[in-house]
Every structure is written in structure tokens, then in C-alpha cells.
Amino acid sequence: MELNGERHDPGAVHGWLQIRREWRQGDELVLELPLRPRFTHADPRVDADRGLVAVERGPLVYCVESVDQPGQRLDDIVIDPGSQPVIGDPVPALGGITPLRLAAERRRRDSTSWWPYSSDGSSLESPTGRGTVTAIPYYAWGNREPGAMRVWLRML
């Protein structure tokens, strides 16, 4: 952080930066904020998102769209939150927005039954391989073709 051309490090407390001073006309504050992608874990008090992660970069929340995962159901994608998201190439069809590439495992349902539960406690899924999935800023979804979208993703 620079204040009127001088470097300062007031230190953040619990993620918050407080600058207490008497401000004068002409004061200039320059902040350098990191834009590294990061995973955010859902609060366990939110039933619908318990055990899930979202990916963010700076102030932006990202999502995955089915248009970027052809032939794959979004709820069959499992993200590896131990890996670092990679900044991808701009997407011209979305005005050059910056996507993220997330390490993921794709799973498939082994059962063809209409009943979604098993009586023996075994998993009805099996891994089909590791790879990456594309995530775009949430504000840009729904601008290419109709399809599913998810912000909160299952994790390994």
C-alpha cells in the first residue's frame, strides 16, 4: 500500500485493512490487491451448499456452464481444491473475459436404474478420469447457449 507516495504496511486483521487518519484533500491511497484465484468453502450451516466449494478471483465469483463441459453433467464434476486454479485464455465470445481452468475428476453413474439410492451403501459413481473444467465469471453465464450452470461444486 502507498499513501501519498510512501510505502505503508498497516497489516490486515481477520482479512480487513483499517486505515485511521485524518484525511486531507489531495491524499492519495494506492492499494495493490492480489487477484490470485482461490477456493471458498461453503458455510456448513447452509444445507444446500454444505461440503461444496466455489472459486473466486479478486471480487469475482466464478461458475461452470454446461457449454464448456460438453457431454458432461455438471453434478458429475468433482473439483480438486488442493490444486491451484489456472488463469485461461480470454473467451472472445464473452467479450474477452478471463476464464479459470480447474483440476477436476469426472464421474459417471454406474447404475441405470431410475432409483437414485443403493440398499448396500455402495457408491453409484465411478471415476472416469482426471482433467480440467472451465469456469467463467458468474456475471457472464447464460450468454452463449442454454444450459446448466453451477457456482457451488463438489470436491474430492
N, C-alpha and C positions, 0 to 999 in steps of 0.2 A: 504494500500500500504506500502511496505517496501523498503527502499533504503539503501543498504549496511547494512542490519540487523536492521535498525531503522524504527519505525512506522512513517509514514507521512500521513497527510490528506490535500492535496493541494486544495481540493474542485473542483467539476466539474462545468463548466459554460455552460449552454444550452446543457448538456449531453456530453461535451468534457472535457477531462482532459489534462491540459498542464503542462509539467514539464520543466522548463527553468533552465538550469545549464550548467556548463562546465563539460562535461563528461570525465572521465579518464578511462584508461584501468583498468579492474577489477571491475568497478562499477557493481552492481547487483540490478536490479529493479524487485520486485515481486508484481504482481497485483492479487488481488482476485476479479474476475468478477462474478457477480450473473448470474445464469442460470435459474432464475425463468421464467416459461412460461408467455407470455404476448400477448395481442391483439394489433394489429396495425390497425388503421383506414386508409382507402384509402383517398388520396387527392381528394377533390371534383372536381378538375379540370380534373380528368381522368374519362371521361364519362363511360367507361366500368366497372369501379370499384367503382363508386360513391355509398356511403351508405353501403359499404361492409367492412368486417374485415378479416385480416389474422392473423394467430397465429405464434409466433416465440418463440424460446428458445435460449438464447445466440445469436450466429451468424447464427443459423439455421432457415430457413423458413419452415413451415410445410404445408402439403396438405392433403386432404381427397381423398381416392380412393374408387371406387365402390366395389372393392373386400372386403373391410372392412365394407361395409354397404349393405349386401345382400338384394335384393328386394326393395331397396330404391333408387330413383333418387336423385342424388347429389344436383340438384337445388330445391328439395323439403325439404332440410335440412336447418333449421334456428338456428343459434348459439346464445347462451346467453352470451354476452360479459361481463355481470355483475358477472358471475361466474368465479372461478379460474380454469384453466385447470389443470388436474391431470396427473402426470407422471405415465405411464403404465408399464407393464412388458415387458422385451425385446422380440422382434419378431425374433425367430430363423430363419425363412425363409428369413429374410433380414439381416442376419449376426449379429443379436442381437441388432439392433438399438432400441432406446428408443422412443416408441410412446407416444402420449398425448391423454387423454380422455377429450372430450369437452361436456359440458352440451348443449343439443340441443332439439329442438322441431321438430318433423316430421310432415309434412303437406301433404295432398293429394289434388289432383284436383277433385273438385266436378262435374265439367262439363265433359261430354263425347263427347261434340261437337268438331269438328275439328277446330272451330273458337276460337282463344285464348283470345277474348275480350268480355266484357259484355256491354250491352247497358244501364244498370241501375246503373252502378258504384259499384255494389256489388262485393265482393271478390269471386273468383272462387276456393279458397282454404279453407280447414278447418283443424284444428289441429287434429292429430291422437294420440298425446301423447308425453310426455317428456321422455328423456333418454339421452344416451351419444353416441357420434360418435368417431371413432378412427382417429387420424391424425398422419401421419408419416413424417419424414424429406423429403423435396421436392426432394433431390438428389436420394432418394431410390425408387421413384414411377416407375411403369411400369416393375417391376421385378418379379411379381408373375403370373398374368394373364392379358389379355387385358381388358380394361375397361376405364371408365371416371375418370377424376381427376380434382380437383378444389383447388386453393390456396385462392382466394377471396370468402368469404362466406357471405350469407345473415345473418342479425342479428335481434333479437327480438326487 
